[in-house]
Amino acid sequence: MASIRIISTSRVCAASDKQSNLRIDLPPWDLRKLLIDYSQKGLLFHKPKHEKEPENTYIQHLKSSLSRTLDLFDPLAGRLATIKHDDNSTCSFFIDCNNAGAEFVHASADGVFVADIIQPIYVPKIVYSFFPLNGVRSYEGTTKPLLAVQITELVDGTFLGISVNHTVVDATSFWHFVNSWSEISRGYECLSKPAPILERWFLHEQDCPIHIPLLITSEQLKNRYVPPRPLEQRVFHFSKENVAKLKAKANAEIDTNRISSLQALLGHFFRSLVRNTCIDHPDQEMNIRLPVGIRPRMNPPLPQHYFGNAGQAAVVSMKARELLEKGLGYVACEINKSIAMQTDEKFKDMLESWTKNPNVTSIDSWVSNGLIFSGSLWEDIYGNDFGWGRPIAVRTGPSNKIDGFITMFPGVEQASIDFEACISFETLRGMGSDTEFMDSVTST
């Protein structure tokens, strides 16, 4: 497939063009992401129409609307900054809202059609080139933009790739920004979501700023995790009807009504992975790591428009034999129990412990036998109309891609669910031939 051609690269600052002098200190939820790659998500659109406008007018419009959006989201126009403490062994990170600007890349994928992106069974590798700041880790935000966007023109479509520093946002904050940008782009004066709350939440006021070991000389920065090859990506689409069937089956198997649609689907996906990787190793310990949003679980709750990271991982570990022999209901119930354990008390204990003994994890710590889920089903993705229609697909960039990394998205149809799976080719091929699993997958 053809490669892309960069047309221009520019900087977009907040429209006010003034430094806010706002300093945002980072709590543990953010600092834990320093060695993680930028968060990358992108939207595919049909090509904007230029019947009565000069070519690329919409590019200038995107820049202008982005500039106005950055007035609300000050951190995304800033940079990370560090302070080295007198002990010469620790430092603190904060966001300097200095309006240094976001990066804006305009590119063209000559000869590439929308169908080339969405029709293949496996996501084509050219999609990775639709994203800026590939291979950049979050601690590099001291010199790199905290936000970079790339608009790539296809023959009959447009792809908007967005890369954001992971210490600055989680999935909820990421889509809050994109939702606001799309509404401002359409000329909305009253946005559907409140302005972001930029000040970070700390367990104790005296914890701010948090001292963490100096990272610049850390061995973790010298060696990047290299995932095994070949890894492929495939998007599995689950319709509302098929998800409902899985939920009913899981609840019926253990005579309960506690299992949610997502928990049933997670169990179904996990069991297929195990069937196609552990047939010769029934006693292999398998893990599934799930993101749990903690805004509504805090006491008192954090507002949904709290801007930053606010999540915790729930981990379920089971032997391969157990996963297959005990059925969908049992596996989904174990997932349900693990998520239910993510309480306000547990979150605060974690924050207390982490602050006393900071542990900034790298991608290596994510590697496990099983699945690592990311993303959220509760965000408005397909409502992001920038003025030329709603998106027709969502894809992610190459950041943090390791074997077993799954990104969850709401599907195009209401209550449908998409899993974008990055797994070894052999396992994906096996799952694609797994009748029990594929009976629940809907063709797109």
HELIX and SHEET records of a PDB file:
HELIX    1   1 PRO A   28  LEU A   31  1                                   4    
HELIX    2   2 THR A   57  LEU A   70  1                                  14    
HELIX    3   3 ASP A   74  ALA A   77  5                                   4    
HELIX    4   4 VAL A  114  ILE A  118  1                                   5    
HELIX    5   5 LYS A  125  PHE A  130  5                                   6    
HELIX    6   6 SER A  138  THR A  142  5                                   5    
HELIX    7   7 ALA A  171  SER A  185  1                                  15    
HELIX    8   8 GLU A  205  ASP A  207  5                                   3    
HELIX    9   9 GLU A  219  LEU A  221  5                                   3    
HELIX   10  10 LYS A  240  GLU A  253  1                                  14    
HELIX   11  11 SER A  261  ARG A  275  1                                  15    
HELIX   12  12 ALA A  320  GLU A  325  1                                   6    
HELIX   13  13 GLY A  327  ALA A  340  1                                  14    
HELIX   14  14 ASP A  344  LYS A  356  1                                  13    
HELIX   15  15 ILE A  363  TRP A  366  5                                   4    
HELIX   16  16 PHE A  425  GLY A  432  1                                   8    
HELIX   17  17 THR A  435  MET A  438  1                                   4    
SHEET    1   A 6 ARG A   5  VAL A  12  0                                        
SHEET    2   A 6 ALA A 102  SER A 108 -1                                        
SHEET    3   A 6 LEU A 147  GLU A 153  1                                        
SHEET    4   A 6 GLY A 157  VAL A 164 -1                                        
SHEET    5   A 6 SER A  39  HIS A  46 -1                                        
SHEET    6   A 6 ALA A 393  THR A 396 -1                                        
SHEET    1   B 3 LEU A  22  ASP A  25  0                                        
SHEET    2   B 3 THR A  90  CYS A  97 -1                                        
SHEET    3   B 3 ARG A  79  LYS A  84 -1                                        
SHEET    1   C 3 LEU A  22  ASP A  25  0                                        
SHEET    2   C 3 THR A  90  CYS A  97 -1                                        
SHEET    3   C 3 ILE A 212  PRO A 213 -1                                        
SHEET    1   D 6 LEU A 231  PHE A 238  0                                        
SHEET    2   D 6 ILE A 417  SER A 424 -1                                        
SHEET    3   D 6 PHE A 405  PRO A 410 -1                                        
SHEET    4   D 6 GLY A 370  GLY A 375  1                                        
SHEET    5   D 6 GLU A 285  GLY A 293  1                                        
SHEET    6   D 6 GLY A 311  LYS A 319 -1                                        
END                                                                             
